[in-house]
Each structure stands twice: as C-alpha cells, then as structure tokens.
Amino acid sequence: MFEKIEMMRMARAMGQHVAQRQTVVARNIANADTPGFKAQDLPGFEESYHRSVGMAELKTTSIRHFSAPQWSPAMPRAETTEGESSPNGNSVSLEKEMLKAAEVKRAHELSLGIYQSALTLMRSSIGR
C-alpha cells in the first residue's frame, strides 16, 4: 500500500541513502590512518533519486526483459573525493568526516519526520 504513495517511497529511499552514506563515512573514519586510503562519499540524494526516477520510464520489449527497478541503495556509488593527502597518501580528514556524520544524522531525522508526518496525515484522513 505505501509503495504507491510517492512521498512514502521518497522517505524510504532517503532513509536507505542515508544508511549507505553513513556506511561510507564510517569506513572513511575507520581508515583514517591507512596509508594510501582515499576518502569516499556518495552523490547527493536528490541527484541519485532523480536519476532512478528517470530509469522508471524504460520500456521492456520482451517478457524476458527485466523491468526497471525502483530506487535501491545499490544505485549510488561511492566516489573518491578530492582533497589534500597526508604524507602517507591518505586523504581522509576527520574534521570533514565528522561534518558529514552530522549531515547524515540530520538527513536521517528528516526522513523519519517526513515518514511520521505522512503516517499522521493518513491516520487523520481515515478518522483515527
């Protein structure tokens, strides 16, 4: 039922994107002292979500073809970020990673807020 409501799909997709970005940020922090490790980040949620919505317009010409999937956390790929490298070749800045972690927390709270608002709206529309 919730899959047909665009706002609910968007909130779910945002939550999945935030979870994947948290994984990338945590991996960067864990490898802060690894020689040669390059910091990574995901493209923004808006960019990856719009790209996936455009994919939904693909047509299948045969019953054996796969239909275009809905947004999935596998769609955005971690990209190496440009930054100043330390003498051992590591480009992770703990300050930047902590800022990213704060952004992830804010985005997670936003996706939960959207989801809760939608549920409240649906409950009030059915009279509960």
Summary of the structure (lengths in Angstrom):
residues: 128
radius of gyration: 18.5
end to end distance: 17.8
largest distance: 63.5
contacts: 316
relative contact order: 0.21
helix: 55%
strand: 3%
